[in-house]
Amino acid sequence: MRVDVSQPANPGEPHQPRIRIESVEDYEQATRRIAALDSSSCGETEKRERAALVEAVAAWDRRHDDASGWTDTP
């Protein structure tokens, strides 16, 4: 899993992590971390981490969506 932390546009703003899931193992790790964050009280840092993880999981899902390749006939 690749994590990039971008510089904030304005000084004093928090850094926003960007995460790219590169393997099934990364995907599983990300979903476990989201579940862990969901089951605990989160501060701002954890909320930003969770948002970045959810975005990365959604991006993985979009890249690996094979629904368009399905057919109703055998």
C-alpha positions, -999 to 999 in steps of 0.1 A, spaced: 0 0 0 14 34 -10 7 64 12 14 99 1 9 129 24 3 160 5 13 194 17 -17 215 28 -27 244 6 -27 268 35 -2 268 64 -18 254 96 -41 231 78 -36 193 84 -19 171 60 -43 149 39 -30 114 34 -36 97 0 -35 60 -1 -32 37 -31 -41 0 -27 -18 -21 -49 -27 -57 -40 -54 -78 -25 -35 -80 7 -34 -41 8 -72 -41 2 -78 -66 31 -55 -46 54 -73 -13 45 -108 -28 51 -96 -42 85 -82 -8 94 -115 9 84 -134 -15 107 -110 -8 136 -115 29 131 -152 25 130 -153 6 163 -133 33 182 -137 69 190 -116 89 165 -98 122 166 -92 143 135 -61 124 124 -80 91 125 -109 107 107 -86 118 79 -70 84 78 -104 67 76 -115 90 48 -83 83 28 -88 45 33 -124 46 22 -114 66 -9 -86 41 -17 -110 11 -13 -136 27 -35 -109 34 -62 -97 -2 -60 -133 -14 -64 -138 8 -94 -106 -5 -111 -115 -41 -104 -152 -40 -112 -158 -68 -136 -196 -64 -138 -194 -51 -173 -179 -84 -184 -208 -105 -172 -233 -121 -195 -267 -137 -188 -260 -166 -212 -237 -195 -205 
